[in-house]
């Protein structure tokens, strides 16, 4: 089937480079690239589930969250404010 397609300069250059490296014609490279690309465009992207595994870090001995000002003072020093 004959169809005229205009390629962007960067796409044509890349296709020429691949054709030279593989010993293929431009037609073969363009057809292979289109088959691969069109096949992938029809499929929805495969998503992988992201799972958070909580880790109990705990607090160091002598540190409490009851008084935030005191905690900041211990961590950053008395001149933190």
SULPEVEN-V582705 format. One record per residue. N is the residue number from 1. RES is the residue in one small letter. PHI is phi in whole degrees, 0 to 359 (NA if undefined). PSI is psi as a letter, one per 30 degrees, with the letter a starting at -180 (* if undefined). OMEGA is omega in radians with two decimals (none if undefined). Layout:
N;RES;PHI;PSI;OMEGA
N;RES;PHI;PSI;OMEGA
//
This chain:
1;x;NA;k;-3.13
2;x;261;j;3.10
3;x;223;k;3.14
4;x;268;k;-3.14
5;x;231;k;3.08
6;x;259;k;-3.13
7;x;264;k;3.00
8;x;295;l;-3.07
9;x;303;e;-3.11
10;x;293;e;3.13
11;x;291;e;3.13
12;x;297;e;3.13
13;x;297;e;3.12
14;x;296;e;3.12
15;x;297;e;3.11
16;x;297;e;-3.12
17;x;296;e;-3.14
18;x;295;e;3.12
19;x;300;e;3.12
20;x;294;e;-3.12
21;x;294;e;-3.06
22;x;266;f;-3.10
23;x;72;h;-3.14
24;x;248;l;3.03
25;x;275;l;3.08
26;x;302;e;-3.13
27;x;301;e;-3.13
28;x;295;e;-3.13
29;x;295;e;-3.12
30;x;297;e;3.13
31;x;297;e;3.12
32;x;296;e;3.14
33;x;296;e;3.12
34;x;294;e;3.10
35;x;301;e;-3.13
36;x;297;e;-3.10
37;x;295;e;-3.11
38;x;292;e;3.09
39;x;298;e;-3.13
40;x;288;f;-3.13
41;x;290;f;-3.12
42;x;283;f;-3.11
43;x;267;k;3.05
44;x;293;l;-3.14
45;x;298;k;3.13
46;x;278;k;-3.13
47;x;260;k;3.06
48;x;254;k;-3.14
49;x;290;k;3.08
50;x;255;k;-3.10
51;x;240;k;3.10
52;x;263;k;3.08
53;x;254;j;-3.09
54;x;293;k;3.12
55;x;229;k;3.13
56;x;278;j;-3.10
57;x;276;e;-3.13
58;x;70;l;3.11
59;x;250;l;3.08
60;x;290;l;3.13
61;x;303;k;3.12
62;x;89;f;3.13
63;x;254;k;3.14
64;x;227;l;3.12
65;x;266;g;-3.09
66;x;293;e;-3.10
67;x;232;j;-3.06
68;x;297;e;3.14
69;x;299;e;3.12
70;x;294;e;3.12
71;x;297;e;3.10
72;x;299;e;3.13
73;x;296;e;3.13
74;x;293;e;-3.06
75;x;282;e;-3.00
76;x;262;f;-3.10
77;x;98;l;-3.08
78;x;291;f;-3.10
79;x;269;g;-3.05
80;x;288;f;-3.12
81;x;252;*;none
//
